Amino acid sequence: MIEESEIAGIINKIHPFTLILFWMRDKSVYGVYKLGHGHIAYFKLPQEVAAKSSKQELLHHIHVESNHPHPESLSIDEFIAGIKRTKLRKIWLTRKGGKAFEAAFLTLKELKDFLQLSSQ
């Protein structure tokens, strides 16, 4: 089970212009995006988009202004409650600011360890 303290620790270590997608076993996708000025956006992708999309398609749906279903904005409490409901399947990290970077993780511990190393 995912603990609130784990999520809070990860959110505090995210660099600006970083997007993290949490792909859950029930096929829901939750995300965190940290902007350059420190603002953090929490969201959930619509089920019809998340269930049939690849990573690149998900990123396209998040960033493109068109007739696609847009992510549902969440408060931090709604975000944590949502990802605590089901088991984690995988995590995708994409960093756009500075040196672009992409990585995939299977556990929160792997992500947490990576963020710890990258902040040093």
C-alpha positions in Angstrom: 0.0 0.0 0.0 1.2 3.5 -0.8 1.8 5.8 2.2 1.2 9.5 2.2 4.7 10.1 3.6 6.2 8.4 0.5 4.2 10.6 -1.9 5.1 13.7 0.0 8.8 12.8 0.0 8.7 12.3 -3.7 6.8 15.5 -4.5 9.3 17.5 -2.4 12.2 16.1 -4.5 10.8 16.7 -7.9 12.8 19.2 -10.0 11.0 22.0 -11.9 9.5 21.0 -15.3 9.1 17.4 -14.3 6.1 15.3 -15.0 5.5 12.0 -13.2 2.7 9.6 -14.3 1.6 6.9 -11.9 0.0 4.1 -14.0 -2.1 2.1 -11.6 -3.2 -1.6 -11.9 -6.8 -0.6 -12.4 -5.6 1.3 -15.5 -6.2 4.7 -14.0 -3.3 7.2 -14.5 -2.5 10.0 -12.0 0.0 12.7 -12.6 2.1 15.3 -10.9 3.6 18.2 -12.9 6.0 20.7 -11.3 6.3 24.1 -13.1 9.4 26.3 -13.1 8.0 28.7 -10.5 7.3 25.9 -8.0 3.6 25.4 -8.7 2.6 21.8 -8.6 -0.4 20.4 -10.6 -2.0 17.2 -9.7 -4.3 15.4 -12.1 -6.0 12.3 -13.3 -6.4 11.3 -16.9 -9.9 10.3 -18.1 -10.3 6.5 -18.0 -11.1 6.3 -21.8 -7.8 8.0 -22.6 -5.7 6.1 -20.0 -7.0 2.6 -20.9 -6.0 2.7 -24.6 -3.0 5.0 -24.8 0.8 4.6 -24.9 3.1 6.9 -23.0 3.6 9.2 -25.9 -0.2 9.4 -26.5 -0.8 10.2 -22.8 1.8 13.0 -23.0 0.1 14.3 -26.1 -3.3 14.3 -24.4 -1.9 16.1 -21.4 -0.2 18.9 -23.4 -2.4 19.4 -26.5 -5.2 21.9 -26.5 -7.8 20.3 -28.7 -11.0 18.2 -28.6 -9.3 15.5 -26.5 -10.6 14.9 -23.0 -8.4 17.0 -20.7 -6.9 15.8 -17.4 -9.1 16.3 -14.3 -7.4 18.7 -11.9 -7.1 17.3 -8.4 -6.2 18.7 -5.0 -3.3 17.1 -3.2 -5.7 15.2 -1.0 -7.7 13.9 -3.9 -4.5 12.9 -5.7 -3.2 10.9 -2.6 -6.6 9.3 -2.0 -6.7 8.2 -5.7 -3.3 6.6 -5.8 -3.8 4.9 -2.4 -6.9 3.1 -3.7 -5.1 0.6 -5.9 -1.7 -0.9 -6.5 1.0 0.7 -8.6 1.8 -0.8 -12.0 4.6 1.5 -13.2 5.8 5.1 -13.0 7.0 7.3 -15.8 9.2 10.4 -15.2 9.7 13.0 -17.9 11.9 16.1 -17.4 11.7 18.9 -19.9 13.7 21.7 -18.2 17.4 21.8 -18.7 18.7 18.5 -19.9 15.6 16.5 -21.1 15.3 13.1 -19.4 12.9 10.1 -19.4 12.8 7.1 -17.0 10.5 4.3 -16.0 10.2 2.8 -12.5 8.3 -0.2 -11.1 8.2 0.9 -7.5 8.1 4.1 -5.4 11.3 3.1 -3.8 13.1 3.1 -7.2 11.7 6.5 -8.0 12.6 7.8 -4.5 16.2 6.5 -4.8 16.6 8.1 -8.2 15.3 11.5 -7.0 17.6 11.3 -4.0 20.6 10.7 -6.2 19.7 13.3 -8.8 19.2 16.0 -6.1 22.8 15.6 -4.9 
